[in-house]
Amino acid sequence: LGQATPKGGVLGTIQNLPQLLANINPVDATLAALTIGIIFLMPSKFKRIVPPQLVALVIGTLVSLIFFQGVDIRRIGEIPTGLPTLQMPVFSFDQMTIMFVDGVMLGMLGCIDTLLTAVIADSVTRTQHDSNKELIGQGIANIVSGICGGLPGAGATMGTVVNIQSGAKSALSGITRALILLVVILGAASLTQNIPMAVLAGIALKVGIDILDWSFLKRAHAVSLKGAMIMYGVMLLTVFVDLIVAVGVGVFIANILTIERLSDMQGQDVKAITDEDDAIVMSEEEKQLLAAGKGRVLLFYLSGPMIFGVAKAISREESMIQNYDVLIFDLSDVPMLGVTACLAIENAIKDAVEKGRHVFIVGAKGKIKERLERFKIVDMLPPHHLMLVRQEALQQALTLITLPSTVETPNINSSDPQSPIVTHPS
């Protein structure tokens, strides 16, 4: 529109939009429209030969110089030339806090911006970037920039997209761009100072449109309602508040939802069994031993990583079955035991011990056993109640609840086990 950007960011621009529209500079608006028209309407066969952005830049600049010589047009203007001088940082101890806080904020913003640019480039080129390489390169460049008195930088999304749309295929395009900028600051600044800002704005408008993944936006609500809400919320926070705030809020909410889904999935792997159950793999001997317990032996079978969300499922399953005399915790298929899940197991064992019930722990070895020892859970049980084989624990449990005068030892070869009584988490 031929006017300076109002203060206040996006909100400031929206508030001043009526005034901006009322004071449109016709010449700048014409150059911007010409630029957009060339970029959008240039035939595809010519786009393969020369980038439309470059054509629009050259034609827009020539039109401004030929037809609007005496008109006041906002241009790039004079660019300082020459190489910067080395400037070692000088600071006092009182400035350390400010430097640290500002450095962390700039570092976070730079990392987010660079990785965001890399993700956008991946989506356009269908490639995969190396995040470590990107951030290490950015860190080295910012250190050199600081020594030369320059400002910190990050990945340029707009420049990257323009580069790709212009036919860039490798990192050589970025090196070429840097060399061209070096030529400009060393002595060719006069060739760029006459470029109209309206032409650059027209190119930036097209790049901004191309950055958005329109195909995903059209179907985001159908893929996942929660995911779509997070995406739109982050987009609005980025535009109207701040990129760091938007990313922080988005990552926090996404992690909460992911943990909730993982907890629900892991909760399904918590099974309280008082009789043989086809939902877990058990040998015929184990099934018959469990069936012979007649509901007085409660087998707690856990599998998969036990994160804190599983604690609720453990407590729920343990409270659903009260009439038992022996509790067996089978941890054979647990590769990781979280602190909260460990506390839930401890509470279940404490409750059973206080009620005079026998407790066995099966399959606890390595880091799982070490975690139980640190929580002193193993100290609550007799040493011989820690076993590695589930069948042995079932045999011991049956021995404890079997009265020789009334109950016989189960026939392992029997083919007529009792009907299963199984409870699963809801």
C-alpha positions, -999 to 999 in steps of 0.1 A, spaced: 0 0 0 30 23 -1 31 30 37 52 21 66 42 -8 88 22 5 119 35 -2 154 20 -30 174 26 -59 151 -4 -76 135 -29 -61 159 -16 -27 152 -18 -33 115 -54 -45 118 -64 -15 140 -49 9 114 -62 -9 84 -90 17 76 -64 44 76 -40 24 55 -67 17 29 -77 53 28 -42 65 21 -31 40 -6 -2 50 -27 -14 42 -63 21 38 -76 32 13 -50 -1 -5 -52 4 -8 -90 39 -21 -87 28 -47 -61 -1 -58 -83 22 -61 -113 46 -82 -93 19 -105 -80 4 -108 -116 38 -118 -131 44 -144 -104 9 -160 -106 3 -157 -144 38 -165 -158 35 -196 -180 49 -228 -166 72 -233 -196 90 -201 -188 91 -208 -151 113 -238 -158 138 -215 -175 138 -185 -151 122 -181 -116 91 -159 -118 102 -140 -86 134 -129 -104 114 -118 -135 90 -99 -113 118 -82 -94 136 -70 -125 105 -59 -144 91 -42 -113 123 -23 -107 126 -13 -144 90 -1 -145 96 21 -114 127 36 -129 113 42 -164 77 53 -157 78 66 -122 111 85 -121 98 116 -103 74 98 -80 82 92 -43 84 55 -40 96 35 -10 128 17 -20 155 -4 -3 178 26 -2 215 28 6 231 -4 20 263 0 40 292 -16 22 325 -31 33 334 -59 57 327 -55 94 355 -50 120 361 -74 148 345 -63 180 353 -84 211 324 -83 236 328 -60 266 305 -63 295 304 -60 333 293 -85 360 260 -66 365 250 -73 330 254 -111 333 218 -117 343 204 -97 315 228 -113 290 218 -148 302 180 -142 300 182 -125 267 206 -151 253 183 -180 263 153 -162 247 172 -155 215 186 -190 215 151 -205 218 136 -183 192 165 -190 168 162 -228 173 125 -227 168 127 -205 137 155 -226 121 138 -259 128 105 -245 115 122 -234 84 138 -269 80 104 -286 85 88 -263 58 117 -270 34 112 -308 41 75 -306 33 82 -288 0 112 -309 -12 101 -342 4 135 -346 21 147 -350 57 169 -325 74 195 -331 101 184 -310 131 218 -313 149 237 -301 118 213 -272 113 216 -259 149 253 -265 152 259 -245 120 236 -217 133 254 -216 166 288 -212 149 275 -185 126 260 -165 154 293 -167 174 311 -153 144 284 -127 139 286 -116 175 324 -111 173 319 -90 142 293 -69 160 264 -84 141 229 -95 153 220 -131 159 203 -149 130 183 -180 122 168 -199 93 150 -176 69 117 -192 60 108 -167 33 143 -169 17 143 -207 19 109 -210 2 119 -185 -26 151 -204 -31 133 -238 -35 107 -223 -58 135 -208 -79 148 -243 -86 172 -249 -57 182 -286 -54 211 -286 -30 230 -266 -3 250 -250 -32 220 -226 -37 224 -213 -2 261 -208 -7 254 -190 -40 229 -167 -22 255 -159 5 281 -151 -21 257 -127 -39 250 -109 -7 288 -107 -1 292 -91 -36 264 -66 -28 279 -54 5 314 -53 -10 305 -28 -38 273 -37 -57 249 -21 -33 240 6 -59 223 -21 -80 199 -30 -52 191 3 -36 165 12 -63 144 -20 -58 109 -8 -47 96 -22 -14 62 -28 -31 79 -53 -54 95 -71 -25 61 -71 -7 44 -87 -37 70 -115 -37 67 -119 1 29 -122 -3 33 -151 -28 59 -168 -5 36 -165 25 8 -182 6 31 -210 -5 44 -216 31 9 -227 42 1 -264 37 -33 -258 22 -39 -295 15 -36 -303 52 -56 -273 63 -85 -284 42 -87 -318 59 -71 -311 93 -105 -311 111 -114 -345 95 -81 -361 105 -81 -351 142 -103 -325 159 -79 -321 189 -49 -319 165 -68 -293 144 -76 -272 175 -39 -273 186 -28 -263 151 -52 -234 147 -45 -222 183 -7 -222 177 -12 -204 144 -33 -177 160 -8 -173 189 20 -171 165 3 -143 145 -12 -123 173 11 -130 203 46 -145 199 63 -175 183 79 -187 215 46 -185 234 28 -203 206 53 -232 204 54 -235 242 17 -237 245 14 -261 216 41 -284 228 26 -285 263 -9 -293 252 3 -319 226 24 -336 253 -6 -337 277 -28 -353 251 0 -378 241 5 -388 277 -33 -393 281 -34 -416 250 -3 -435 262 -18 -439 297 -51 -453 282 -31 -477 261 -9 -489 289 -39 -492 312 -52 -519 290 -21 -539 297 -29 -540 334 -49 -572 341 -61 -585 374 -68 -623 370 -83 -647 395 -86 -676 370 -71 -686 337 -73 -659 311 -69 -661 273 -59 -625 272 -24 -633 283 0 -661 274 0 -688 301 11 -724 300 -14 -752 307 2 -758 341 -1 -721 350 -38 -721 340 -45 -751 361 -27 -738 391 -45 -705 389 -79 -723 384 -72 -745 415 -69 -713 436 -107 -709 431 -104 -671 431 -82 -669 462 -51 -661 441 -50 -627 424 -25 -625 395 -16 -589 386 -1 -591 351 17 -559 338 33 -555 304 50 -527 286 64 -495 300 47 -485 332 44 -447 331 26 -426 357 -7 -428 339 -9 -465 346 -11 -459 384 -48 -453 382 -54 -485 363 -34 -505 389 -54 -490 418 -87 -495 399 -80 -532 392 -68 -539 427 -99 -524 442 -123 -544 419 -113 -577 435 -112 -579 473 -118 -616 481 -83 -631 477 -56 -645 499 -25 -643 478 -14 -614 455 11 -620 427 26 -591 408 40 -604 375 66 -578 361 83 -602 337 72 -581 306 78 -547 321 109 -530 306 104 -497 325 88 -489 358 80 -452 365 80 -437 399 42 -432 401 35 -467 389 60 -480 415 42 -461 442 8 -476 430 23 -511 433 37 -502 468 3 -491 479 -14 -523 466 13 -544 484 9 -524 516 -29 -528 515 -25 -566 510 1 -570 538 -20 -550 562 -49 -573 556 -28 -604 562 -25 -615 526 6 -631 510 24 -612 483 47 -624 456 67 -604 430 76 -623 398 101 -614 370 117 -583 387 152 -581 375 178 -555 364 166 -519 366 131 -530 377 144 -549 407 167 -520 415 138 -495 414 118 -518 438 148 -520 461 153 -482 462 116 -478 472 122 -506 498 92 -525 484 112 -557 485 118 -552 522 80 -556 528 81 -592 515 100 -624 526 131 -630 505 116 -662 491 86 -643 478 107 -627 451 107 -651 421 117 -652 385 92 -678 373 55 -673 374 46 -710 377 68 -713 409 49 -683 424 16 -699 416 27 -732 432 38 -714 463 6 -695 465 -15 -726 461 6 -742 489 -2 -713 512 -40 -714 507 -44 -751 505 -54 -770 536 -42 -806 535 -74 -819 550 -98 -803 526 -80 -794 494 -58 -815 472 -29 -803 450 -41 -796 414 -37 -822 388 -14 -806 362 -25 -829 335 -62 -823 340 -80 -811 309 -111 -797 327 -101 -763 343 -127 -741 358 -145 -714 339 -124 -682 338 -133 -653 359 -114 -623 344 -116 -586 350 -103 -561 326 -98 -523 330 -127 -503 316 
